[in-house]
Amino acid sequence: MSERIVMRTGESLVAGGPPGTAAEPEIVIGELDGPVGTALATLTGDQASGHSKVFAILNTDIQVRPVTLMVSKVTVKNSRYTNILMGTVQAAIANGVLDAVRAGDIPKEKANDLGIICSVWLNPSVATDDNLDHQILFDIHRKATAQAIHKAMTNTPDIDWLLENQDKITHKYFQMGLDGKI
């Protein structure tokens, strides 16, 4: 059996599609009988207006393993946004989780013992985009989810890389502020 996974974290940013389709999930993954399981159960029961928490599903009544709870980073204000988040993006996250199992990032034998909390960012502009390409949105969120899980399970980037590159990297929005663009 694989080693115990108490709690790991990862994030990813995948952009490059049409406006509004970028994905930036943040992942917490760990054993259900540890802190991640406690957080997952607490979040499931702690629903808040505009910030519903739902399981990632392939389709209605087909939940993925490891159990994955989606938590929106953006306040949900209208039904169109809700339908995109709880449809296209929800299915994409579910598929990204299964991709991570298939890739070996999540040990298959631990699929029933682990829980994932996925903090989801979906650009609010999707609710007003009449030409939204749902396939592109799906593909980007699927890829970002799998990448975030990979980073969590491989502890990427590691501390040596971070220390070596700390002064070479400037946060994109900090730089935009320095350049007077925000």
Secondary structure, 3 states (H helix, E strand, C coil): CCCCCCCEEEECCECCCCCCCCECCEEEEEECCCHHHHHHHHHHHCCECCECEEECEEECCEECCCEEEEEECCCCCCHHHHHHHHHHHHHHHHHHHHHHHHCCCCCHHHCCCEEEEEEECCCHHHHHCCCCCHHHHHHHHHHHHHHHHHHHHHCCCCHHHHHHHHHHCCCHHHHHHHCCCC
